[in-house]
Amino acid sequence: ASRVTKISQVPWEYMKINRRLHLSKVKHSKFNESGQLVAFHLTSACIFSLFQEGYISNPRSLWENYPHVYLPFQVKFFYLCQLAYWLHALPELYFQKVRKEEIPRQLRCIALYLVHIAGAYLLNLTRLGLILLLLQYLAEFFFHMARLVYFTDENNEKLFNVWAVVFVVTRLFTLTLYILVMGFGLPRVENQTLDPERGNFFSFLFNNILFRMSVLLLVCLFQASVMWRFIHFQLRRWREYWNEQSSRKRAAAAAVVKAENGTSPRTKKLKSP
């Protein structure tokens, strides 16, 4: 009974937040989405697994002894949880009654996560995948935190600036790791024999120069498109900010002129020779 009571209180808590913040339906939906993703990205940071296995302190471990078929329990459990979460997000779009305008964006995001996580798992690039997920979730955590703060106070946009810096840094680290592993690390373990008992079928097909360079090219193009959209978004945001500041200055100047002359600025302009 207590469990049912707690579950029934969840919509009431959302209603109280919405009433307190005076959010519209669109903003309330985004507020709920950001709150859920902040908790998910925070718990999925996988820092424990990374530091325990020494992937960050020893970058050579990202390609040494490739393919990495035998995984520690916590790493395999992490990947299975990630796949389960993003798969469950598909029917959740229907149950949460997401707007039709938002469905393509969310489907694209879910598909990208599933492709990258499943690709890293099937191609036995789990060590590289862990670090890339950590970088991605770090940037996403700051973005959704900034959006939560913005919904509570629309004048507070400082966290968006922090997110912009983190986003650029994570993109640079992501591209550097891809080039380091696929361009310099994996060629050292390229010539391997197919061993079905070991389970290196996908990694045997992947670890050749043609396939690696094709994947690296696709990654570079994808990162370039992401950075282009980010730069376009930042330029539009800055343009809107400066337009707002200039309109405020014009309004303040008009108020000063009106206070000094007792007439509106437009009337003064018409009477001037």
C-alpha positions as CSV (number, residue, x, y, z in Angstrom):
1,A,0.0,0.0,0.0
2,S,2.8,2.4,0.8
3,R,4.4,1.7,-2.6
4,V,1.1,2.5,-4.4
5,T,0.9,5.7,-2.4
6,K,4.4,6.7,-3.4
7,I,3.7,6.0,-7.1
8,S,0.4,7.9,-7.0
9,Q,2.2,10.9,-5.4
10,V,4.6,11.3,-8.4
11,P,2.1,13.1,-10.7
12,W,1.0,15.3,-7.8
13,E,4.7,16.3,-7.3
14,Y,5.0,17.2,-11.0
15,M,1.8,19.3,-10.7
16,K,3.1,21.2,-7.8
17,I,6.4,21.9,-9.7
18,N,4.4,23.0,-12.7
19,R,2.2,25.3,-10.6
20,R,5.1,26.8,-8.8
21,L,7.1,27.5,-11.9
22,H,4.2,28.4,-14.1
23,L,5.5,26.2,-16.9
24,S,3.6,25.7,-20.2
25,K,3.0,22.1,-21.4
26,V,6.0,22.3,-23.7
27,K,8.3,23.5,-21.1
28,H,6.9,21.1,-18.5
29,S,7.6,18.2,-20.9
30,K,11.2,19.4,-21.4
31,F,11.6,19.9,-17.7
32,N,10.6,16.3,-17.0
33,E,12.8,15.1,-19.8
34,S,15.8,17.0,-18.4
35,G,15.2,15.8,-14.9
36,Q,15.1,12.2,-16.0
37,L,18.2,12.5,-18.1
38,V,20.2,14.3,-15.5
39,A,19.6,11.4,-13.1
40,F,20.4,8.8,-15.8
41,H,23.6,10.5,-17.0
42,L,24.8,11.0,-13.4
43,T,24.3,7.3,-12.6
44,S,25.7,6.2,-16.0
45,A,29.0,8.0,-15.6
46,C,30.8,4.6,-15.3
47,I,33.8,6.3,-13.5
48,F,34.2,3.3,-11.2
49,S,34.6,0.9,-14.1
50,L,37.0,3.2,-16.0
51,F,39.3,3.8,-13.1
52,Q,39.2,0.2,-11.9
53,E,40.3,-1.1,-15.3
54,G,42.8,1.7,-15.8
55,Y,41.6,2.8,-19.3
56,I,42.3,6.5,-18.7
57,S,45.6,6.1,-17.0
58,N,46.9,3.7,-19.6
59,P,45.6,4.7,-23.1
60,R,47.5,1.8,-24.7
61,S,44.9,-0.5,-23.1
62,L,42.3,0.8,-25.6
63,W,43.9,-1.3,-28.3
64,E,46.3,-3.7,-26.6
65,N,45.1,-7.4,-26.7
66,Y,42.4,-6.5,-29.2
67,P,39.7,-7.9,-29.6
68,H,38.5,-7.4,-26.1
69,V,36.2,-10.4,-26.0
70,Y,36.3,-11.3,-22.3
71,L,34.7,-8.4,-20.4
72,P,34.6,-7.8,-16.6
73,F,31.2,-8.3,-15.2
74,Q,30.6,-4.6,-14.4
75,V,31.5,-3.6,-17.9
76,K,29.1,-6.1,-19.5
77,F,26.4,-5.2,-17.1
78,F,26.9,-1.5,-17.9
79,Y,26.5,-2.1,-21.6
80,L,23.4,-4.2,-21.1
81,C,21.8,-1.5,-18.9
82,Q,22.6,1.1,-21.5
83,L,21.0,-0.9,-24.3
84,A,18.0,-1.7,-22.1
85,Y,17.5,2.0,-21.2
86,W,17.6,3.3,-24.8
87,L,15.4,0.5,-26.1
88,H,12.8,1.2,-23.4
89,A,12.8,4.9,-24.5
90,L,11.1,3.9,-27.8
91,P,7.8,2.7,-26.4
92,E,8.0,5.5,-23.8
93,L,7.5,8.0,-26.5
94,Y,4.0,6.6,-27.0
95,F,3.1,6.3,-23.3
96,Q,4.3,9.8,-22.5
97,K,2.3,11.2,-25.4
98,V,5.2,13.1,-26.8
99,R,4.3,15.8,-29.3
100,K,4.6,14.9,-33.0
101,E,7.1,17.7,-33.5
102,E,9.4,16.2,-30.9
103,I,9.3,12.6,-32.0
104,P,11.8,12.9,-34.9
105,R,14.4,14.6,-32.7
106,Q,14.0,12.0,-29.9
107,L,14.0,9.1,-32.4
108,R,17.2,10.3,-33.9
109,C,18.9,10.7,-30.5
110,I,17.8,7.2,-29.4
111,A,18.9,5.6,-32.7
112,L,22.4,7.3,-32.5
113,Y,22.9,6.0,-28.9
114,L,21.8,2.5,-29.9
115,V,24.0,2.4,-32.9
116,H,27.1,3.6,-31.0
117,I,26.6,1.4,-27.9
118,A,25.7,-1.8,-29.9
119,G,28.5,-1.1,-32.4
120,A,31.1,-0.8,-29.6
121,Y,29.8,-4.0,-28.0
122,L,29.7,-6.1,-31.2
123,L,33.0,-4.9,-32.5
124,N,34.7,-5.5,-29.2
125,L,35.6,-1.8,-28.8
126,T,34.1,-1.7,-25.3
127,R,37.0,0.1,-23.7
128,L,36.9,2.9,-26.2
129,G,33.1,2.9,-26.0
130,L,33.2,3.4,-22.2
131,I,35.3,6.5,-22.4
132,L,33.3,8.0,-25.3
133,L,30.1,7.4,-23.3
134,L,31.6,9.1,-20.3
135,L,32.5,12.2,-22.4
136,Q,29.1,12.3,-24.0
137,Y,27.2,11.9,-20.8
138,L,29.3,14.6,-19.2
139,A,28.3,17.1,-21.8
140,E,24.7,16.0,-21.7
141,F,24.6,16.3,-17.9
142,F,25.7,19.9,-18.1
143,F,23.2,20.7,-20.8
144,H,20.2,19.3,-19.0
145,M,21.3,20.8,-15.7
146,A,21.5,24.2,-17.5
147,R,18.0,23.7,-18.9
148,L,16.6,22.8,-15.5
149,V,18.1,26.0,-14.0
150,Y,16.8,28.0,-16.9
151,F,13.3,26.8,-16.4
152,T,13.4,27.8,-12.8
153,D,14.9,31.2,-13.6
154,E,14.9,32.3,-17.2
155,N,17.5,35.1,-16.4
156,N,20.0,32.5,-15.3
157,E,21.9,31.2,-18.3
158,K,25.4,30.8,-16.9
159,L,25.3,27.0,-17.0
160,F,24.7,27.2,-20.7
161,N,28.1,28.8,-21.1
162,V,29.7,26.1,-19.0
163,W,28.0,23.5,-21.2
164,A,29.3,25.2,-24.3
165,V,32.9,24.9,-23.1
166,V,32.4,21.3,-22.0
167,F,30.7,20.4,-25.3
168,V,33.6,21.7,-27.4
169,V,36.2,20.0,-25.2
170,T,34.4,16.6,-25.2
171,R,34.0,16.8,-29.0
172,L,37.8,17.4,-29.4
173,F,38.6,14.6,-27.0
174,T,36.2,12.3,-28.9
175,L,37.7,13.0,-32.2
176,T,41.3,12.6,-30.8
177,L,40.5,9.2,-29.3
178,Y,38.9,7.9,-32.5
179,I,42.0,9.0,-34.5
180,L,44.4,7.6,-31.9
181,V,42.7,4.2,-31.6
182,M,41.6,3.6,-35.2
183,G,44.5,5.3,-36.9
184,F,47.4,4.4,-34.7
185,G,46.5,1.7,-32.2
186,L,44.4,-0.9,-34.1
187,P,46.8,-1.2,-37.1
188,R,49.4,-2.8,-34.7
189,V,47.0,-5.7,-34.1
190,E,45.6,-5.8,-37.6
191,N,46.8,-9.2,-38.8
192,Q,44.9,-11.7,-36.8
193,T,43.3,-15.0,-37.7
194,L,39.6,-15.8,-37.4
195,D,38.8,-17.7,-34.3
196,P,35.1,-18.5,-33.9
197,E,35.6,-20.1,-30.5
198,R,37.1,-16.9,-29.3
199,G,34.2,-14.9,-30.8
200,N,36.2,-12.4,-32.9
201,F,34.1,-12.6,-36.0
202,F,32.9,-9.0,-36.1
203,S,36.3,-7.6,-34.9
204,F,38.1,-9.7,-37.6
205,L,35.9,-8.2,-40.3
206,F,36.3,-4.7,-38.8
207,N,40.0,-4.5,-38.1
208,N,41.2,-3.9,-41.7
209,I,42.4,-0.6,-43.1
210,L,39.4,-0.1,-45.5
211,F,36.7,-0.6,-42.8
212,R,38.6,1.4,-40.2
213,M,39.2,4.4,-42.4
214,S,35.5,4.3,-43.6
215,V,34.3,4.3,-40.0
216,L,36.8,7.1,-39.1
217,L,35.6,9.2,-42.0
218,L,32.0,8.8,-41.0
219,V,32.9,9.7,-37.4
220,C,34.7,12.8,-38.6
221,L,31.8,13.9,-40.8
222,F,29.4,13.3,-37.9
223,Q,31.5,15.3,-35.4
224,A,31.8,18.1,-38.0
225,S,28.0,18.2,-38.5
226,V,27.5,18.3,-34.7
227,M,30.0,21.2,-34.3
228,W,28.3,23.0,-37.2
229,R,24.9,22.8,-35.6
230,F,26.4,23.8,-32.3
231,I,28.2,26.9,-33.8
232,H,24.9,27.8,-35.6
233,F,23.0,27.5,-32.4
234,Q,25.5,29.6,-30.5
235,L,25.6,32.3,-33.1
236,R,21.8,32.5,-33.2
237,R,21.7,32.7,-29.3
238,W,24.3,35.5,-29.3
239,R,22.5,37.4,-32.0
240,E,19.2,37.2,-30.0
241,Y,21.0,38.3,-26.9
242,W,22.6,41.3,-28.5
243,N,19.3,42.2,-30.2
244,E,17.6,42.1,-26.9
245,Q,20.3,44.2,-25.3
246,S,20.2,46.8,-28.0
247,S,16.4,47.0,-27.8
248,R,16.7,47.5,-24.1
249,K,19.2,50.3,-24.6
250,R,16.9,52.0,-27.2
251,A,14.0,51.7,-24.8
252,A,16.0,53.2,-22.0
253,A,17.2,56.1,-24.3
254,A,13.6,56.7,-25.4
255,A,12.5,56.9,-21.8
256,V,15.2,59.4,-21.0
257,V,14.3,61.6,-23.9
258,K,10.6,61.4,-23.0
259,A,11.4,62.3,-19.4
260,E,13.5,65.3,-20.4
261,N,11.2,66.7,-23.0
262,G,7.8,65.5,-21.8
263,T,7.0,64.2,-25.3
264,S,7.5,60.9,-27.0
265,P,10.7,60.4,-29.1
266,R,8.6,60.0,-32.3
267,T,6.8,63.3,-31.7
268,K,10.1,65.1,-31.2
269,K,11.4,63.6,-34.5
270,L,8.4,64.9,-36.4
271,K,8.7,68.4,-35.0
272,S,12.5,68.7,-35.7
273,P,13.4,70.6,-38.9
